[in-house]
Amino acid sequence: MLLITISIQHIRHATLVITINGKKILIDPMLSDVGELPPVPFTRTFRRNPLTPLPVPLPFFEDMDAILLTHRHFDHMDKKAISVLNKRTPVFCQPEDQAFLRAAGFLNVQAIQNSFEWCGIQLKRIKGQHAQGIFTKLLGPVSGFILSTAADGSIYLVSDCVYAPAIEETFRENQPDIAILHTARAQLLFGTIITMTAEDILRIREVSPATRIVAVHMDAISHCTLKRQQLRTFLKERSLENAAIIPEDGEVIAF
């Protein structure tokens, strides 16, 4: 039986620190303080973001072995992150974001087309879909990533992807040990949903029942309509309290 030795520190929203094979990988760093970012465009809300503070001080991010960016929206990499992060730290990204990161001053940018091995960790890119219909092109490309080692197991960062046949097939084929889901039910104008929802947890449990689900991307950005407590209630009403781990900002989860 595989012993999973991965740990996750949920920082806030999509920002995480994953420790795998002894390496700390910073995911989608949004490091601004409360209200330093504008409202999300094409939404009904005019509140400035983020809504919640960082649970750790900025020097915490100096000790990272790598950075992984799933896509370049401002709630996944903001100007504060660009200004404070060490530009010599290796950065992994989808091909469409390589030029942006190099222009931002990062010196070691590795665009992943399909897969890439770094320090004994396999990084496999999964092309995603941020929305359905007319908003698909507007929101631009997004990628998920599966990080794995033979000793540690696998973790699937689904990122800002709606539930689609390709995502379902990825779960069926890979059966990841852990999956990070953005279950915020983020919403644009006309009711367009651009992330996963509570119901998607149930769908994924059906196709990949052994996967440990961690639900994040809630409470910090104004267009995210599903709150942590609402998700807990949704699962409790269905006697599925253990279907997903719902970490607080700053919480560390060890597997």
Residue, then its C-alpha position, 0 to 999 in steps of 0.5 A: m500500500l502506498l504511503i502518501t507523504i505530501s503536505i499542503q498548507h492552504i494560504r488563501h484562495a488558490t495560494l498553497v504551499i505543497t511539500i512533495n519529495g522534500k520540496k516546497i512548491l508555491i502555487d498561484p501566489m496572490l500576496s496582496d493585503v485586503g483591498e489592494l486589488p480591484p473588483v473582478p471584472f464582468t461581475r455584479t460585485f464592486r468590492r475590492n479584493p482580497l476580502t481576507p488577509l494573508p495568514v502568514p507574513l511576506p517573509f514566509f514566501e522567501d523559502m520556496d523551492a519552486i513556484l507553479l502558476t496555473h494561469r495568469h489571472f490577478d487572483h492567481m499571481d498579483k503584482k505583490a507576488i511579482s515584486v516580492l518573490n525571488k526571481r531566481t526561483p524556478v517557475f513552472c507554467q503553461p506555455e501561454d504564460q511563459a513570456f509573461l513570467r519572463a517579462a515580470g523578471f523571473l529568470n528560470v521559467q519552465a513552460i510545461q507542454n505535456s510533462f516535465e521532471w524536476c528534482g524527482i517530481q513528475l509534473k504533468r499538465i492537464k489542459g483545462q477549461h475555465a468556463q462554458g460558452i462565450f466566456t471560454k475565450l474571454l477568460g483565456p487558457v488555464s491548466g491543471f497539473i498532476l504532481s507525483t513521485a513513486a514514493d509520495g503518491s500524486i496530487y492533482l491541482v485542478s485549478d479554475c476549471v469547470y467540470a467537463p468531460a476532459i476533467e472527468e476522464t483525467f480523474r478516471e485515468n489517473q485516480p490521483d491520491i489527492a485533488i485540490l478543487h476550486t469549489a467556489r462557484a465563482q460567478l460572472l454576469f448572466g449567471t456564468i459559473i467559472t469554477m467547480t461547485a459543491e455538486d462537482i465534489l459528488r461527481i468526482r467521488e463517483v469517478s475516483p472514489a479513493t481520491r482525497i479531496v481538498a476544497v479551496h478558493m473560497d471566502a477571499i475573492s468577491h465573485c466566489t459565491l460559495k462559502r466554506q460554511q455553506l459547503r460544510t452544510f451541503l456535505k453534512e446534509r448529505s451525510l458526507e462530512n468526510a467527502a472533502i477537507i475544507p481548510e481554513d487560511g493558513e491551515v496545514i494538512a499532512f497526508 
